[in-house]
Amino acid sequence: MEKYFLDYDWTVMAPELIILAAAALLSVIDLLLKEGGNRRLLGWISLAAVIGAGVVAAQQLGDPAYEILSDTYRVDDFARVFKLILLAGTGLILLGSFREMDREGKEARGEYIYLLLAALLGGMMLTSSADLITLFVGLELLSLASYILAGIRRKRTDSNEAAWKYVVMGGVSSAFILYGMSFVYGLTGTTNLYTAQQRLFEAYNSGYEPFVLLSLFLMLLGFAFKAASAPFHMWAPDVYQGAATPVTSFLAVVSKAAAFSLILRVLLGTYLFLLQAGPWQELVAPALLVIAAASMVIGNTAALRQTRTKRMMAYSSVAHAGYMLVPLAAVAGAMLFESTIYYLIAYLFMTLGAFTVLMVVERETGNEHLASFAGLSRRSPLAAAAMTVFLVSLAGIPITAGFFGKFYILIHAVTAREFWIAAVMLVTTVVSYFYYFGVIRMMYFRPPSDGKKVPIPAGAAVVILISLAGTLLLGFLPQWTLDFLGQMDWMSTLSPVRDTLGQ
Amino acid sequence: MMEQLQQALPIGLVFSPLIGVIVLLCIPRDKAGWLKGVGILATLPPSVLALLLYFQFDARAGGVQFEQRLPWFQIQLPQIPPWEVAFHFGVDGLSLPLAVMAALVATLAACASVYIQKRLKGYFLLFLLLEVGMLGVFLARNMFLFFLFFEVTLVTLFFLIGIWGSIYREKAANRFLLYNGLGSAFLLLAMIGLFVLFQSLDYSRMQEMAHDSRIQAMLAQEPVNNIVRGIFLCTVVAFAIKLPMFPFHTWMLRVHAEAPPAVVMIHSGVLLKMGAYGLIRFGVELFPQQMQAFAGVLALLGLINILYGAALAFVQNELRRLLAYASVSHMGIILFGIAALNVSGLTGAVFQAVSHGFISALLFFFIGSLYERTGTTDIRQLGGMARPAPVLTGIFLAGGLALLGLPGMSGFISEFLAFLGLFHEEPGLAAAGVLGLVLAAAYTLRAVLKAGFGPVAEQIKGMADTRWPETAPMMVLLSCIILIGVWPDVLGEPMKVTIQTIASRIGG
């Protein structure tokens, strides 16, 4: 039966539509508002939209997978959970940065908000794509909005440099992805991820192995760029440092989570047949393991030498991308989706918390050098204590989210009998203690350069508290999240949805 | 009702310092007197509960008592039943003496914290969290919990050294973090390995499986036995760093020299013993075969510890460094006892752990009050202390005698048992180790005589003697040392059955 426009159940797309409407509405309001007028309203509207979309997405959890728009757009539990992560990340960033953007001039503020929403929309489309076309559209929407966001501090040269680097490198990575997609289309004549799987399998068996693998690796390179994992992590330190801190945290959390949804969907939706066909064990898994190990080693060692905290956090995010790749690389393990997503949630809270404290400190001292943290325990004991929890969690020490997440990933890796990647993970984790504790040392062991209190804006305080609660709860009471993730229907991600209409 | 209360005793003991944490959080930070008072009082409930536990413990029954498990979380795994992790606490003959010692030393270390000058609120908060960590380490009945509490002690101690230490505190804190972080990584690896082997991290369950002959045969097969050996070595390295064993000891020297004396009381008295406890709990109990094969090496490493520590202690002029090397030497005796793998050896190891806990706590309490008065702990600048401060010198002398193993004090009986055990197994190494005892007498007496007697040094002319708030806690420690020395059963009785079970399982 042919399906027409209104035959589809559009409510499944409600979260995206809410964000889209809000972004469009805000750009219009921004134009109508007086130049230099108060744009606080925009922030509240955007936050309301994000929360609304989140509530809708949460209500749909557990519904069966559904595909609309001629099977190009797919809403399943995998997509919903990722959307919730993206929405939560963006919501917290918006809440924490209400006052931050004022410093860049009033006109930047409206742009910042609706570009953030546009990027979020791109990420959400990415998680729900069942087709190469929608996938690429989502990816580009996310990327283009991020490029502008990175350069939004238009009067600062480092911000301009960041945007420029990001555009050039991002363009190259998009080209890689597109080139890989063209091979898929060339071999299969379809852009649907799930149909492509069958046909790629046939193509693989009829002598096109090199092209099948080439398409996969080209896309993998593009993904490595988006997730800021080795070997395409070089942009991260410069861009993270140059961009405004809320934008940096968006890149570190939301953009990275979207990239992981992309790689999981493409690899598991389209290329999983390689697992039976053989080259997965010989080529794909080793490649993923090497990428993961290289990210951990490079990220954690390069971070040791940084004196600017945002650069340090950039390398730290490279290392965390490595940790999160481990479950996928050890695909034979027991808890692929659960452990990756558990870590992503943990990463969301601890990274956003750390960036928010960083932003508060940066506001006060004017820069993000490590030395700005000196004596923070006296200037703002609560911020210092919260930051300590975030850093300890990033370092993977109990009783925090970071520890449990890492432990979960380790269990997964060991059940897949990937012992050496577990060892690399542990050793690099110990290395990471140094730079994370370096910040703690500054906050607690060194005297402040001046005794001034660091004021914390209300929005940022709420974000810090939420992140703190999240970091501690995920570490101390993991059962809730485990139950939540255990109820999701992950396996449906692997197979196509057959005709859901009218039957 | 009574029964339920008893069941809750271990868990209550572990978390009882948190009451103090909550109260401290409510006190403004400039109220120094209040903070000190609450900080010290908050360590009393754990001590009381620990003593209660001690008296309620049925020594004749042995086994694990006061066991309590509260469900915590479970992870679904394919093929095998879901893995449940519980808040699982309990005591047996191995953990009880150490837990009681830890609680008592913590209370007395809190008394010694009156010398702390700055940032009192933070200090006592961390101190109490550290106490939660160390009590948890000894009372946990599940390796996952053990690891969590182990890490709590690591983080809190990092702060305690780094903020309240002396001049090179940051370096000491970093070194501490590096070595112990590495140790934790090994421990985590071992833990995951053990989980894969036994599909459980429960002590009782793991022991059962480790001593099941069918499983032993399975683990002895070709590819698996290498993994088992790897896990065993990870375990040994993790606790060798903590103990510390010879090549891994440098971090501990710095901590002894830089951390505030009250913290060293805890560190040297209790935290090092976590290494000994771990070696017995996981090394001896879970890897009987590997441990037997490794016993010779362990005894040799113990010998190196004993002689190396003693020789270097002899040439130190700085009292803290001297005591640090003395600790290295005494930890070697624990290794001797463990390497013997028989009843008297293992009993000696636990005796030594408890006894050294009290002795080094006493000596570092002394260091604290000495430094408070003289501003130095260099024995070249001290001398003739007995004249201005007879009580303080008397305590030092008593502590020194305990350290060198004078009969009638706890050190003697512990060393005797450990050596006795090893003489059965490795007479050569044990005989060489006895040399360490001679050296112990030499370095201790040298320090005591130089600092305490002879002409009065310039620096300490106007020195005041101790007041009762300092004397009383030191007397408590001293009486514990003497009590164990003259009545070893007070310590030996509760651990007897457990040690016998362990030893009989490995055929010793």
Interface residues (C-beta under 8 A of the other chain):
Chain A: A334 M335 S377 V392 I397 P398 I399 F403 F407 Y408 L410 I411 V414 T415 A422 A423 L426 V427 T429 V430 Y433 F434 F437 R441 Y444 F445 L477 P478 Q479 L482 G486
Chain B: W72 F73 Q74 I75 Q76 L77 P78 G122 F147 L148 E151 V152 L154 V155 F158 F159 G162 I163 R169 E170 A173 N174 L177 L178 G181 L182 S184 A185 L188 L189 I192 G193 F195 V196
